[in-house]
Amino acid sequence: MDERTMEVQAREAILTLAARLRRGGWRLAVAESCTGGLLGHWITQVPGSSAYFLGGVIAYANALKCELLGVPQATLERYGAVSGPTAAAMAQGIRRRTGAEIGLAITGIAGPGGGTPQKPVGTVYLAVAIGSTTWVWHESDDTGSRAANKARSALAALQHLLRVL
């Protein structure tokens, strides 16, 4: 799927998400790493998003994941920045930090470099936190460019959040 198609699908997902968030009276905040703010950008492309979107943090460096999102250093040391436990901590951290009812997090390897045999380029972990409950997903697809990997990750985050809601 090309980037333009993913953007169109993302807009449709965001419109559905906006209606659900408004209906539930919920507010969303995002914590992004490998997507570099793309998810927040897409969400704010919809007029009126300030009614349900509080904002986000782009925590690319591990130090910011710890300082701004409360990811325990021990989690990063044991599992790495690209892991389910880190994504879960990011989602809970952004939720707590902003007071949002829902935290959504993405961490991964966009490429073209940075991958390992255990965590190849295209590996991404996504997490949704609502209250004390956190859902985590792992996806991997190394068939695209850096931009395509970022778009695919942001779209997957939206789709998983919609499934939870």
N, C-alpha and C positions, 0 to 999 in steps of 0.2 A: 504494500500500500504506500503511495507517495505522500509527501508531506501535506500537500494541498487537500487530499482526501481526508487525511487525519484531522486537519484543521476544521473541515466541514463537519466531520463526525463529532469533534470536540464541541463545536458551537451547538449542535443539536443536544449533546449530553448536558452542556451547561444550561441551556434553556430548561430542560427537564429538571436538572438539579435546582435551579433557581426557584421553580414552582414548588418543589418539595421542601426546600429550606424555608421559604416564605410560609407555606402551609403549616409546617411544624414549629415555626417561630424560632428556628435554630440559626446560629451564626457559625461560620466556618473560618478557620485559619489554616494556612499551609506552611509546611517546612520543606524546602526544596534543597537538594544538593545537585545532582547531575543534570537536572533540567534548568538550572540557572535562572529561575524566575518565569519560565514559560507558562507554567500552570497558573500562576497569579496573573500573568498577562492575559491569558485566554479568559479567565474568569471575569476580569475587569473590562473586557471588550463588550460585555452585555450591559446596556444602560440600566441603572438602578441597582447594580451589584452591591453598592454600599449598604443596602438594606440587610444583606446577609453575609457579606464578606468583610471580615475585620482586617485582613492583610496577611502578610507572610514574612518568613525569614529565609534568605538564601544563605545556608550554612555550608559552604564548600569546604572550609578548613575544619579539621577535627576540633581545634580549640574553640571555634564558634559553636560547634555542635554541643560541646560541654557547657560553655559559658552562657549561651543564649537559650539553648533548648534543654539543658539539664541532662544531657546524655552522660551517663557515668563513664569516667575514664576506663574503668575496669571492663565495661561492655566493649568499648573500642579496642582495647588490648586483647580481649579474649576472642571476639567475633569479627572485628574489623569494621570499618566505616560502611562497607557494603555488606549488610547482613540484616536478617529479620529482626534480631534484638535491637539493633541501632535504629531501624525504621520505626519500630514500636516506640522506643524511647523518644524519638523525634516527634512522633504524632502526639504522644501524651504531653511532651514538653511544650509544644506550640499551643496546645489546648489550654494547659495550665497557665502559661505565660500571658496569653491574650484574654483569657476568660471565655473563649469560644466554647460552645457545646460540642463542636466537632473539630478534631485535628486531623489533617491529612498530610502524610509525609512520603517523600520519594528520595531514595538514595541508590546510586548505581554507577555503572561504568559506561559512559557515552561513547568513548573511543575517539580516534582510532587506536590509541595506545592505552596503556594502563591495565589491560586485562592480564589474567594469569590462567594457567590450566584449571584451577579450582573456581575462578571467577572470571570467565572470559568477557570480552567487550560485549555489551548488550545485556549484561546481568543487571537486574534491577529488583529492589525490594520496595514494596508499597505498604503503607499502614494507614488504617483509619482508627481513631480513638474517639469513643463516645463514652463519657463518664469514665468508669474504671475498666471498661471493656475495650480491648484492642484486637483488631483483625489484621493479619499480615499475609501478604502474597509475594511469591517469588516468580519472576518472569525472566526469560532469557531469549534474545533474538539478536544475533550478530550479523544480520544480512543487510543492514542499512548503514548509511553515513552517520556521522555524529549528529547532524540535525534531525535525521529520521529517527535515530535512537532516542533523542530527547523528546520528540513529538510522540513517539509510540509510548514512552513512559508516562508522559503527562496524560495522554488519552486513556491509558490503562488505569491510572489513578482515578480519573473521573468515572470510568465504567465500574470499577470496584466500589467506589463510594455510592454510586446509584444502587448497586445490588444490596448494599448494607441498609440503605434507607428504604 
